[in-house]
Amino acid sequence: MKNKTFELVKKYRIGIKELENSKMSLSLIYKIRSGKTPLKPKHLPYLVVSLNDALRKRNINKILTMKELYITPQEELDQLVDESIKDKTIYSKEKQDEIEIFEVEKEVHSHKYRYIMAKYNQKIGKKEKALNIYYNLLNNFSCSVFFYSILIEIIRLEKIELVYEIYLKYKVKIDRASKKTKAILIYNTGVSLLETKRWDKAIYFFEIIVGMEEITRDYYHSYNNLGICYQSLGRYEKAIECFQKRISDPSNYYDLEICYTNITSCAKEMKDKKLLRTTVEKLEQILKKLKDETLYQTYWNLGLSYLYLGSKTKAIDSFEREISFPLDLNHRYFNPKKYLDSIKQLVVLYGNETSKQQSLIKIICKIPKEIMSYDFSMYILKFYVNNSLKNEANLLIQEIQL
């Protein structure tokens, strides 16, 4: 806890003796100022009263709060990180060498500088180096004040298959964390389990988030993730219930689009054409509101829904819309498998329409090599050969150099 009391005393020219009160002697205040005695949370209310009395006597129109008297450890670290981004000298080789030889007993700020170094490496993309520093802090330093900040970063950076083991190792301490901190750690652990397809375990974590008294930042995302878990386990009605609870605001078209898209997937699995038709109609209404937005995967899902309902023309329109979006491989919702599948679906749906097949080949030629799979190319080539589309087959071979 960094003491800001004496910065305010200096700013408003308040005498130290004016801070004395029935709960804080003058000698204690001098000890706090000199650093011999740390400022404790219990001191804050009394200092606030004394400072506000002094301001009132000076006719200064200012009312101080406890929050203005101190910086929490996490806020102090965040400030140091922000300052260090501007002042690169903190990352100089000399500074890092200096930090390496510090001992906790000799240098109280050593763990802070190590944390800043980790954050810096994290921000410039050197995740492994950042992770090593965080682990070093956790295992070798007495930094209990920053424990949760470090653990949050480790869980964010560590390989997803290891996150659950990290959670189990520190479960006792995580259970003691504040609601906000606990929610972050629980949610990120749940996401790692979802991504490694451990659906049953992931459900446990997302249920904790939605069961918390206070609605946290990840509350509605947890309902969506619960829906994905239940869908993956074949519990489609429960999944639909969760997808619907993901909606926090009926006028939020993005949330509604995700909800209806997910429900169409469940409806197909359930072979419920009535539900599918109703949901597709709702989705089409929402898409009219989002007509100029890039919505990866949505139109692929819609295309599959129309195929299931036997609407070939609408399926073609949907798949064409999916591949019309600009390619952004770094976009969080871009899915190369679904993008390529949209093209494969169109190859079949276009059949022997030469002009459309050739326009499709032009699109295929623009696909970056890193997402173009051999199986994808061979699928299209075999279709052309088997359907006597020799010119298209030759064109595809020439263009993508099979």
N, C-alpha and C positions, 0 to 999 in steps of 0.2 A: 504494500500500500504506500504510494508516494504521497508525501505530505505537501499540500499546496497552501496551507494556512499562512505560512510566513511570506509567501509571494504576495498574498492578498494584504497582509499587514503592511508590507513595504509599499504596495501600490496605493493604498488608501491612507498611508502615514498614521497607522494606529500604533500606539505604544504597547509594548509587551505586557506591561502591568495591567492594561485594560482587559486582557484576556483572562485574568484571574477570576475565579468564581468559587462557590461553595464546594464544588466537586473536583476542582483542579487548582492546586496550589501554584504559586509563582515558580517555586523551585522545579516542580514537575514540568511546567511549560518551558523553562529554560533547558531542561534535560531533553525534551522532545525537539527543541530547536537545534540543539547541538548534535543530536543523533545518538545520544547515550541511551535514550529511552524511545522505543518505537511508538508511533502514533497508532492507537488501537481504535477499533470501531466504537467502543463505549465512550471514547473521548469526544467524538464528533458532535453529538447534540449540544454539549456544553460549550464547545468552541463556537458553534453556530449562533447560539444565544448571545455570547459575549461579543462576537464580531458584529452582529446586527445591532446590538445596543450601541456600540461605538460608531457605527455608520449613522444611526439615528441622531446621536448627539452632534454629528457633523452636518446634519441636514442633507445627507447623501441619499438620493432616491434609488436605493439598491437594497434588495433583500437576498441574502445568500442562502443557499441550501446545502445540505450535507454532501450532495454530489459534487459541489464545486470545491470542496475541501480536500478531496483525495482522488487519485487515479487508481483504479483496480489494477492488479498485476497484469491481466490480459490487455487492458487499455494501454498500460505503459509499454508492453511489448509491441503492440500494434503501432504505437507512436514511434518507437525506436525503429521498427521496420520501415515505416513511411519516411522517417528522417534519413535513414541509411540509403534509401533508394536515391535520394538527392545527393547525399555525401558518400561517394564511392570509396573514400579513403578507408572506410571501416572494413572493406574487403581486400585491402592491400595485403601483399604477402607478409609484410612485417607484422601487420595487425593479426593475421591468422596464426603466424608463428608465435606471437605473444600469447594468444588465446590458448594455444596448444600446451604451453608450459604452465599456465595458471593452475593453481590448486584451489578447490572450493574454500578451504580455510583461509587462504591468503587473499583471494579476490572474489568478493561477493557478487560481482557483476558477470563473472565468467559464464554462467549458464544463460544469462540474457544475451550475451554476444553470440554464443553458440546457437541459440534459438534464431537470432537474426540471420546468421550465416545459413542455417537450414532453410529459412524462409526465402532468402535470396536465391539459393540454388533451386528451390522449388519453383520460383517464379521464372527463372531462365530455362526451365525444362530439365535440369539435372536432378531427376527424381531420386535416383539411387544414392547420390551423394547426400541429398537432403535427408533421406530415410536413415542413412548411416548415422548422421548427426543426431537425429531425433532419438534413435535407439541408444546412442551413447549417452544422451541426456537422461533418458529414462532409467538406464541401468547403472550409471556411474555417478550421478549427481543427486544431491539432496535438493530437488526442485519441486517439492510437493505443491507449491502454490501454482506452478505451471503444468502440473501433471496432466490435467484433462485437456489442455490446449495441445500438448504434445501428442497425447493418445489420439485425439481427433485427427491430427495430421497423419499419423502413422496409419490409421484405418483408411484414410482417404487415398494414401499413396501405395500401400502394400498390395501385393498380388491378391486378387479377389479370393482365391482358394485358401488363403491363409487367414483372412479376416475373422472367420468364425473362431479359429483357435486362439487368436489374440483376444477376442471378446471373452472366451471362457477363462483365459488366464487372469484377466483383470475384472471379472464379473463382480466380485465383492465390492471393489472400489467404484465401478460403474453404477451399481445399485445405490451407492451413497451420494452420487453426483446430484447437482441441481436438476430440476425438471427439464430445463432447456438443454443442458449439456447431455443429460441422459438420453433425451429424444434424438439428438444428433447421432450419438454413438449407436443407439439401438437401430435407428433407421438405416444408417450406412451398413451395419452388419446384415440387416435384412436384405438390402439390395445386393450385397455380395453373394448371399445364399440364393437369391432369385437368379442371378446371372450364372451361377454354377449349377442351376437346375435342382437345387435341394428345396423343393417346393414346401414340403411339410415343415421343415425347420424355419423357412422364411416366413410362413404364415404366423408362427408364434411371435416373431418380432414386430410385424406390421400390426398384429392384434394389440400389442402393448401400446403402440402409438395411437391408434384410434380409440383405445380405452382410457387414455389419459384425461384427467379432469380439464386440463387446459389444452385448447386447440393449438397445436404447434405448427410450424412452417410446413412440415411434411405430412400433416394430417390427411389432406385430400389425396396426395400422391400415394399414401399408404393404402387407401381404398382401391386405387387403380392397380397397385401392385398385388394386393390381395386377390383382386379379380383375375389377374394373370396367373397367379398360383393355383387358384381353384379351377380355372379353365384348363390348365396344364394337367391337373389331376382328374379331369373329366367331370367335375362338379359344376355343370354349366349354369344351373339356376342360381346357385350361390354366387358364382362369378358375376352373373348379370346384376344381382342385387348389389354387389360391391361396386361394379362399374357405375351404377346409377347413383350410389352414395358419393361418388367422386365429384358430383356436380355441387359446387358451393353457390353458384349464381346462375340461374336459368337464362340470363342474358349473355353469359360468357360463351360465345360461339365456339371458341377453341376447345373448351372442356366438353361441350356437347358433341363436337365432332369426334373427339377421342372416345367418348362414351358410346356413341352410336356405331362407330367403326368396330369397337371391341364387341359390341352385342351382335353385330352381323356375323362375326367369326363364330360366336357361340351358337347362334341360330342355325348356321350351316352344320355345325357338329351335331346339333340336336335334331337335324332334319326337320326343322319347324319352319315350313315355307310361309305360313301366316305371319309369324313373328318376324321373319326375315323381310318379307315384303313391307310390313309396317315400318320397320326400322330403316330400311332403305329409303322410304319416302321421307322420313324425318331427316335422314342424313342429307338427302338432296336439297331440302329446304335450308338446312344450315350451310351447305356449300354455296348456295346463292349469296349468302351474306359474306362468305369468305372467297369470293370468285377470283380476286387478284392475288391471293396468297399462295405460297409454295407449300403444298401439303403432301410431303412424301408418304408413301404407303397407303394413303386414304383411297385414292382412285384405283390402286391395285386391288384392295379389299372390295371396293365397290364393283370392279370388273368381275371378280370371282363370284360375287353375289348375283349379279345379273346372269352370268353363265349358269349358275345353279337354278335360277328362276326361268331359264330358257330364253332370255332376251339378248340375242346375239348382237344386234345393232347397238344397244346401250352398253354392252360389255366392251365392244370395240371402242366406242367413244371414251369409256373410262380408262382403258389401257393406254389409249393415245394421249389422254390428258396426263397420265402418270409419267410417260416418257417425254412429255413436252417441257417439264420443269428443268431449269438449268442444273447441271450436275455440280453438287457441292459435297465432295467426299467427307468433309469435316463437319457437316451438319449433323446434329445429334439424332435426327430422325431419318436421315438418308440410309436406306438399306439396299446394298448392291444386289443381294439375292432376289429381292422383290422387284427391283428395277429390271433386272435381266429376265425375270420370269414374265414381266409384262410384255417384253419383246417376244419371248417364246410363244406367249398366248396369241399375240398379233400375227406371228408367222402362220400359225394354224388357222386363225380366223380369216386371214386374207386369202388363204387357199391359192388359187391360180390367177389371182389378180396381179399381173406382172408389174404394173406401174407402182402399186402399193408395196409389193415385195422389194422393189428396187429402191424406193424411198426409205424403206426400213434398213436396207444395207448401208445407206448413207449415214443413218443414225448410229448403226453398229460400229462404223469406222471411226466415229468420234469418241467411242468409249475408251477411257484410259486403260492402259495395259494391266495396271495393278488389280482391276476388278474383272477383267475379261478372263473367264476360265476356259480351258480346253473343252470340257464337257458341253459348255454352252455353245461354242462354235460348231462342234460336231453334231449336236442336236439339230441345229438349223440346216447344216449341210446335208444331213441324212434326209431331212424333210424335203429339201429341194430335189435331191436325187430321186427319192421315192415317188415324187409327184411330178416327174418329168419337167422340172423347172431348171433345165441345164444352163441357160444363160445366167440365171441368178446364182446357181452353184459356182459357175466359173468366175462370176463377178465377186462373189464372197471370197473365194480362194485368192484371187488377185489382190483384192483390197486389204485383207487382213493377213496375207502371207502365211496361210496355213501350211 
